[in-house]
Amino acid sequence: MTNINFIANLHDLINQEFSSIGQSPLIGEDFNAFLIKYLNIVRRIPPIITWNIFQSKELVSKSLTPKIKSGLQKFIIKAESGQSLRPHLSKQSDNPEYKDFMFYDWAIIHFHLGTNPDPNQQKFVERTDELLFAIIDSNTAKMWLIDILPHSGAFTNQDLLRIIDDNWGDILVPHTIKGVTGLSYNPSDNDIKRLRQAGINSILQTPSGRVISSIGGGITSNGTSIRIKNGADRIKMKVHHLEQIFIQQRDTFALYFKYSYRKEWNQLKFRLISFNTPLKVEEVTTG
């Protein structure tokens, strides 16, 4: 019988990806949880590409200390020249179980603006209390730098949403609730922190009157990312669907390989080699 097990191949590919980003393979774990942990890391790491940087008017006019100003300038140079931004991330970016509520809720990530390696973990830059908050879109290579704020209280600071609305309202259009002109209750920053911890998603209103749902897709009841969970489900569904195509259209594939490569069906072995769109499969014996 021909060996077709694309889900097992997917598991192997995810383990390979884990190794490539410096993680130990996850062994003996439920595959769904395994895939979610993988996506929880990679979705929070900006890809190494040449970014188009946009700064809010609030950030451009902000008075910064020389150290933070230098850190911001060097960060922008790195982003625009296609260097890795991973050293500027939280040290928790290496933790596949870390729950980044701000990212899950608002799609906002934060960067440290140190200019030298961190003395405790050299692969990161030194930590700064002032953090740069941004939204990124790797599909368009656009990065919107929202503001620099002190660590305390920043992760639920709704003024970040106000800045996005004032500077780049188009970002919020897909998340704007139509037909709603106001809310009887708008959560405070402290309320948002408690709601996130309880796995409850907030509907918020910006000062302009725009009513929005979670930009980042939201948080599940157990505190993980709805968007990441859905992403894992889509990957499994696409791989399973492809496997079914090979099984259901066996005769078509068998005929092709018999006449093109003189291979009988029981001599063939198909293997998933990429789970990114488009999915890719290799027949091992013929390449």
VOPAGU-2260 file (C-alpha; in pm, 1 decimal, decimal comma):
REM VOPAGU-2260
SITE   aa  ch    i         X         Y         Z
SITE  MET   A    0       0,0       0,0       0,0
SITE  THR   A    1     129,2     344,0     -91,8
SITE  ASN   A    2     250,1     542,2     206,3
SITE  ILE   A    3      41,7     860,9     223,6
SITE  ASN   A    4      30,4    1027,7     563,6
SITE  PHE   A    5      46,5    1401,2     514,1
SITE  ILE   A    6     -57,5    1477,7     873,7
SITE  ALA   A    7     246,6    1281,5     999,4
SITE  ASN   A    8     459,4    1469,7     744,9
SITE  LEU   A    9     313,0    1796,8     876,4
SITE  HIS   A   10     417,7    1700,5    1229,3
SITE  ASP   A   11     774,4    1638,8    1106,0
SITE  LEU   A   12     779,8    1969,6     918,1
SITE  ILE   A   13     665,4    2161,9    1226,0
SITE  ASN   A   14     940,5    1997,6    1430,3
SITE  GLN   A   15    1193,0    2102,9    1166,3
SITE  GLU   A   16    1060,3    2458,1    1182,0
SITE  PHE   A   17    1088,0    2453,5    1560,4
SITE  SER   A   18    1453,3    2352,8    1531,9
SITE  SER   A   19    1521,4    2626,3    1274,1
SITE  ILE   A   20    1408,9    2895,4    1520,3
SITE  GLY   A   21    1611,0    2751,9    1806,5
SITE  GLN   A   22    1338,6    2548,0    1976,4
SITE  SER   A   23    1355,2    2190,1    2094,4
SITE  PRO   A   24    1117,9    1951,2    1912,9
SITE  LEU   A   25     790,3    1882,4    2092,1
SITE  ILE   A   26     754,5    1508,0    2139,5
SITE  GLY   A   27     454,1    1309,0    2256,5
SITE  GLU   A   28     215,9    1603,8    2260,8
SITE  ASP   A   29    -135,0    1641,4    2121,6
SITE  PHE   A   30     -82,4    1757,0    1763,6
SITE  ASN   A   31    -338,2    2036,9    1781,3
SITE  ALA   A   32    -167,6    2186,5    2089,3
SITE  PHE   A   33     167,7    2129,3    1921,5
SITE  LEU   A   34      66,7    2322,9    1609,0
SITE  ILE   A   35     -82,0    2607,9    1812,5
SITE  LYS   A   36     241,4    2643,2    2012,2
SITE  TYR   A   37     439,9    2660,7    1689,1
SITE  LEU   A   38     215,2    2931,6    1544,5
SITE  ASN   A   39     219,3    3115,7    1878,0
SITE  ILE   A   40     591,4    3169,5    1829,6
SITE  VAL   A   41     620,3    3235,4    1457,0
SITE  ARG   A   42     321,2    3470,0    1433,7
SITE  ARG   A   43     489,0    3699,9    1689,6
SITE  ILE   A   44     827,4    3711,7    1512,8
SITE  PRO   A   45     853,1    3970,5    1232,9
SITE  PRO   A   46     991,5    3805,4     918,9
SITE  ILE   A   47    1328,3    3924,2     790,7
SITE  ILE   A   48    1215,9    4146,3     504,9
SITE  THR   A   49    1263,5    4507,2     396,5
SITE  TRP   A   50     994,8    4694,1     588,5
SITE  ASN   A   51     817,7    5011,8     480,8
SITE  ILE   A   52     804,6    5219,9     799,1
SITE  PHE   A   53     527,4    5463,7     888,3
SITE  GLN   A   54     547,4    5675,6    1202,9
SITE  SER   A   55     250,4    5836,4    1373,4
SITE  LYS   A   56     253,4    6214,1    1410,9
SITE  GLU   A   57     250,0    6156,0    1786,1
SITE  LEU   A   58     571,3    5955,0    1767,1
SITE  VAL   A   59     742,7    6198,1    1529,7
SITE  SER   A   60     675,9    6490,2    1763,0
SITE  LYS   A   61     751,7    6301,2    2086,0
SITE  SER   A   62    1034,3    6420,5    2309,1
SITE  LEU   A   63    1266,2    6124,4    2367,1
SITE  THR   A   64    1577,1    6076,6    2575,3
SITE  PRO   A   65    1899,6    6054,5    2368,8
SITE  LYS   A   66    1926,3    5682,7    2448,7
SITE  ILE   A   67    1574,4    5597,7    2333,6
SITE  LYS   A   68    1599,2    5828,4    2031,7
SITE  SER   A   69    1918,4    5648,8    1925,2
SITE  GLY   A   70    1753,9    5312,1    1984,4
SITE  LEU   A   71    1455,3    5408,0    1771,0
SITE  GLN   A   72    1677,4    5531,9    1486,3
SITE  LYS   A   73    1881,0    5210,6    1488,4
SITE  PHE   A   74    1564,3    5000,4    1501,4
SITE  ILE   A   75    1423,8    5178,4    1194,5
SITE  ILE   A   76    1752,0    5132,1    1006,1
SITE  LYS   A   77    1740,1    4759,2    1082,4
SITE  ALA   A   78    1379,0    4730,5     970,0
SITE  GLU   A   79    1428,1    4925,3     646,9
SITE  SER   A   80    1744,6    4733,8     554,6
SITE  GLY   A   81    1595,8    4387,7     610,7
SITE  GLN   A   82    1777,3    4290,1     930,0
SITE  SER   A   83    1634,4    4063,4    1196,9
SITE  LEU   A   84    1417,9    4241,9    1453,3
SITE  ARG   A   85    1393,4    3939,6    1677,7
SITE  PRO   A   86    1658,1    4072,9    1923,2
SITE  HIS   A   87    1419,8    4360,6    2004,2
SITE  LEU   A   88    1130,8    4134,7    2104,3
SITE  SER   A   89    1033,2    4029,6    2452,8
SITE  LYS   A   90    1239,1    3743,0    2591,6
SITE  GLN   A   91     905,9    3562,6    2618,3
SITE  SER   A   92     900,1    3548,4    2237,3
SITE  ASP   A   93    1094,4    3222,4    2275,0
SITE  ASN   A   94     824,7    3070,7    2495,2
SITE  PRO   A   95     568,9    2870,8    2290,4
SITE  GLU   A   96     321,4    2885,1    2580,4
SITE  TYR   A   97     346,2    3259,1    2645,3
SITE  LYS   A   98      11,0    3435,5    2622,4
SITE  ASP   A   99      59,8    3772,7    2454,9
SITE  PHE   A  100    -279,2    3924,6    2531,2
SITE  MET   A  101    -206,2    4259,0    2365,1
SITE  PHE   A  102    -109,1    4088,1    2040,4
SITE  TYR   A  103    -408,8    3855,0    2053,1
SITE  ASP   A  104    -646,9    4143,5    2121,5
SITE  TRP   A  105    -507,9    4444,1    1933,8
SITE  ALA   A  106    -246,9    4288,0    1697,3
SITE  ILE   A  107       7,4    4524,8    1852,4
SITE  ILE   A  108     358,8    4401,7    1924,1
SITE  HIS   A  109     623,0    4576,7    2128,8
SITE  PHE   A  110     995,5    4620,1    2081,8
SITE  HIS   A  111    1279,0    4706,1    2318,4
SITE  LEU   A  112    1505,5    4986,0    2199,1
SITE  GLY   A  113    1840,8    4889,6    2348,0
SITE  THR   A  114    2144,3    4947,9    2128,8
SITE  ASN   A  115    2373,7    4686,8    2286,5
SITE  PRO   A  116    2331,5    4314,4    2353,5
SITE  ASP   A  117    2154,5    4222,8    2674,7
SITE  PRO   A  118    2417,9    4115,0    2931,4
SITE  ASN   A  119    2211,1    3813,7    3039,4
SITE  GLN   A  120    2094,9    3692,6    2696,9
SITE  GLN   A  121    2317,3    3810,4    2416,2
SITE  LYS   A  122    2070,8    3722,7    2139,9
SITE  PHE   A  123    1845,8    4004,1    2266,2
SITE  VAL   A  124    1921,3    4374,2    2289,8
SITE  GLU   A  125    1936,1    4525,8    2635,9
SITE  ARG   A  126    1593,1    4580,7    2787,4
SITE  THR   A  127    1442,1    4930,6    2800,5
SITE  ASP   A  128    1154,5    5049,5    3017,0
SITE  GLU   A  129    1028,3    5259,4    2725,7
SITE  LEU   A  130     881,9    5030,7    2460,3
SITE  LEU   A  131     800,7    5086,6    2095,2
SITE  PHE   A  132     450,6    4970,8    2000,8
SITE  ALA   A  133     372,4    4878,7    1640,7
SITE  ILE   A  134     143,0    4694,3    1404,5
SITE  ILE   A  135     298,4    4494,9    1121,1
SITE  ASP   A  136     166,2    4341,2     801,1
SITE  SER   A  137     417,0    4100,0     648,9
SITE  ASN   A  138     200,4    4055,0     336,2
SITE  THR   A  139     249,4    4420,8     240,3
SITE  ALA   A  140     581,9    4466,8     427,7
SITE  LYS   A  141     430,8    4763,4     611,0
SITE  MET   A  142     509,7    4851,1     971,0
SITE  TRP   A  143     320,1    5122,6    1153,9
SITE  LEU   A  144     506,8    5266,0    1453,4
SITE  ILE   A  145     238,9    5388,6    1692,4
SITE  ASP   A  146     409,5    5527,4    2000,9
SITE  ILE   A  147     679,1    5480,1    2264,9
SITE  LEU   A  148     544,3    5433,7    2616,7
SITE  PRO   A  149     675,8    5324,5    2956,9
SITE  HIS   A  150     618,7    4955,9    3024,1
SITE  SER   A  151     374,5    5004,1    3312,5
SITE  GLY   A  152      15,0    5034,8    3194,3
SITE  ALA   A  153     103,2    5045,0    2824,8
SITE  PHE   A  154     -37,7    4706,9    2725,6
SITE  THR   A  155    -397,9    4811,4    2784,6
SITE  ASN   A  156    -354,9    5181,1    2699,1
SITE  GLN   A  157    -645,3    5265,1    2467,4
SITE  ASP   A  158    -467,1    5578,5    2347,9
SITE  LEU   A  159    -273,7    5345,8    2116,3
SITE  LEU   A  160    -603,3    5270,3    1940,7
SITE  ARG   A  161    -682,1    5641,3    1924,5
SITE  ILE   A  162    -346,5    5703,7    1755,7
SITE  ILE   A  163    -409,7    5427,0    1501,9
SITE  ASP   A  164    -754,2    5572,1    1430,3
SITE  ASP   A  165    -621,5    5927,2    1388,7
SITE  ASN   A  166    -322,4    5833,2    1171,4
SITE  TRP   A  167    -422,8    5521,9     977,8
SITE  GLY   A  168    -797,0    5473,2    1010,6
SITE  ASP   A  169    -797,5    5223,6     722,8
SITE  ILE   A  170    -633,2    4968,1     953,6
SITE  LEU   A  171    -946,0    4970,6    1169,7
SITE  VAL   A  172   -1203,9    4954,4     888,3
SITE  PRO   A  173   -1219,3    4569,6     877,2
SITE  HIS   A  174   -1275,3    4566,3    1254,8
SITE  THR   A  175   -1530,0    4848,1    1270,0
SITE  ILE   A  176   -1877,7    4737,1    1373,3
SITE  LYS   A  177   -2122,4    4888,7    1126,7
SITE  GLY   A  178   -2447,0    5040,0    1241,9
SITE  VAL   A  179   -2327,7    5099,6    1597,9
SITE  THR   A  180   -2287,1    5465,1    1687,6
SITE  GLY   A  181   -2207,2    5436,2    2056,4
SITE  LEU   A  182   -2159,4    5208,9    2354,5
SITE  SER   A  183   -2340,3    5230,3    2684,9
SITE  TYR   A  184   -2027,8    5091,9    2851,4
SITE  ASN   A  185   -1670,7    5144,6    2734,0
SITE  PRO   A  186   -1418,2    4943,9    2940,3
SITE  SER   A  187   -1140,5    5131,1    3114,8
SITE  ASP   A  188    -777,7    5028,8    3065,6
SITE  ASN   A  189    -791,8    4838,3    3396,6
SITE  ASP   A  190   -1115,8    4669,6    3288,5
SITE  ILE   A  191    -947,1    4550,4    2968,3
SITE  LYS   A  192    -667,4    4389,0    3167,8
SITE  ARG   A  193    -916,3    4195,5    3382,8
SITE  LEU   A  194   -1131,6    4098,1    3085,3
SITE  ARG   A  195    -832,8    3964,6    2891,3
SITE  GLN   A  196    -723,0    3755,7    3186,5
SITE  ALA   A  197   -1073,4    3606,7    3198,9
SITE  GLY   A  198   -1069,2    3529,2    2825,3
SITE  ILE   A  199   -1334,2    3791,5    2748,0
SITE  ASN   A  200   -1302,3    4012,7    2440,3
SITE  SER   A  201   -1389,5    4381,6    2455,0
SITE  ILE   A  202   -1579,0    4595,9    2208,8
SITE  LEU   A  203   -1432,0    4945,1    2232,7
SITE  GLN   A  204   -1507,9    5293,8    2108,5
SITE  THR   A  205   -1235,0    5533,2    1999,3
SITE  PRO   A  206   -1264,1    5909,3    2065,0
SITE  SER   A  207   -1376,0    5958,3    1702,0
SITE  GLY   A  208   -1682,1    5744,8    1773,6
SITE  ARG   A  209   -1561,2    5437,5    1586,3
SITE  VAL   A  210   -1673,9    5112,3    1752,2
SITE  ILE   A  211   -1429,4    4825,4    1699,6
SITE  SER   A  212   -1388,3    4458,4    1779,3
SITE  SER   A  213   -1052,9    4290,2    1845,7
SITE  ILE   A  214    -800,4    4388,4    1576,3
SITE  GLY   A  215    -592,9    4081,8    1659,2
SITE  GLY   A  216    -885,2    3840,2    1633,4
SITE  GLY   A  217    -946,8    3802,6    2005,4
SITE  ILE   A  218    -875,4    3571,4    2296,8
SITE  THR   A  219   -1021,9    3226,2    2361,1
SITE  SER   A  220   -1178,9    3128,8    2693,9
SITE  ASN   A  221    -852,3    2959,4    2796,9
SITE  GLY   A  222    -643,9    3265,3    2712,1
SITE  THR   A  223    -498,5    3166,3    2375,5
SITE  SER   A  224    -533,7    3342,0    2040,3
SITE  ILE   A  225    -851,9    3287,0    1838,1
SITE  ARG   A  226    -666,2    3377,7    1518,7
SITE  ILE   A  227    -384,3    3133,3    1591,4
SITE  LYS   A  228    -629,8    2854,9    1678,2
SITE  ASN   A  229    -818,0    2918,7    1353,3
SITE  GLY   A  230    -487,5    2926,7    1164,6
SITE  ALA   A  231    -393,7    2585,3    1304,9
SITE  ASP   A  232    -734,8    2446,8    1207,1
SITE  ARG   A  233    -697,4    2581,3     851,9
SITE  ILE   A  234    -354,2    2423,6     809,5
SITE  LYS   A  235    -479,5    2082,6     927,2
SITE  MET   A  236    -790,3    2109,7     709,5
SITE  LYS   A  237    -590,6    2196,1     395,2
SITE  VAL   A  238    -342,4    1912,8     454,0
SITE  HIS   A  239    -621,1    1661,8     524,1
SITE  HIS   A  240    -808,1    1775,3     212,1
SITE  LEU   A  241    -497,3    1729,9       0,3
SITE  GLU   A  242    -445,6    1381,5     143,1
SITE  GLN   A  243    -802,6    1290,3      49,5
SITE  ILE   A  244    -747,0    1411,0    -306,0
SITE  PHE   A  245    -452,5    1172,3    -343,8
SITE  ILE   A  246    -654,1     883,4    -200,7
SITE  GLN   A  247    -969,5     951,9    -402,5
SITE  GLN   A  248    -784,1    1013,8    -728,7
SITE  ARG   A  249    -549,6     719,5    -688,8
SITE  ASP   A  250    -619,0     584,8   -1038,2
SITE  THR   A  251    -528,2     914,8   -1202,1
SITE  PHE   A  252    -199,2     939,0   -1013,4
SITE  ALA   A  253    -121,4     570,6   -1068,1
SITE  LEU   A  254    -170,6     604,0   -1443,6
SITE  TYR   A  255      47,6     912,6   -1462,0
SITE  PHE   A  256     339,8     757,4   -1275,8
SITE  LYS   A  257     308,8     427,9   -1462,0
SITE  TYR   A  258     342,1     590,4   -1803,0
SITE  SER   A  259     574,5     874,2   -1708,1
SITE  TYR   A  260     810,4     692,8   -1470,8
SITE  ARG   A  261     732,3     320,2   -1512,7
SITE  LYS   A  262     636,3     298,8   -1146,9
SITE  GLU   A  263     350,9      90,0   -1012,3
SITE  TRP   A  264     123,0     235,8    -746,5
SITE  ASN   A  265     263,8      19,0    -466,2
SITE  GLN   A  266     613,5     149,6    -548,0
SITE  LEU   A  267     518,3     512,6    -487,9
SITE  LYS   A  268     558,2     714,4    -171,0
SITE  PHE   A  269     414,6    1063,7    -143,0
SITE  ARG   A  270     537,6    1313,0     114,4
SITE  LEU   A  271     421,4    1660,4     213,5
SITE  ILE   A  272     723,8    1890,8     188,1
SITE  SER   A  273     563,0    2233,1     250,3
SITE  PHE   A  274     251,3    2336,1     441,2
SITE  ASN   A  275     273,1    2697,8     330,5
SITE  THR   A  276      45,9    2811,8      49,1
SITE  PRO   A  277      64,9    2653,1    -199,4
SITE  LEU   A  278     103,8    2312,2     -35,0
SITE  LYS   A  279     377,1    2100,2    -193,9
SITE  VAL   A  280     404,6    1723,1    -220,8
SITE  GLU   A  281     696,4    1514,9    -345,7
SITE  GLU   A  282     690,6    1159,8    -474,8
SITE  VAL   A  283     999,9    1028,5    -299,9
SITE  THR   A  284    1117,4     754,4    -539,5
SITE  THR   A  285    1111,0     980,1    -845,9
SITE  GLY   A  286    1163,7    1320,0    -690,2
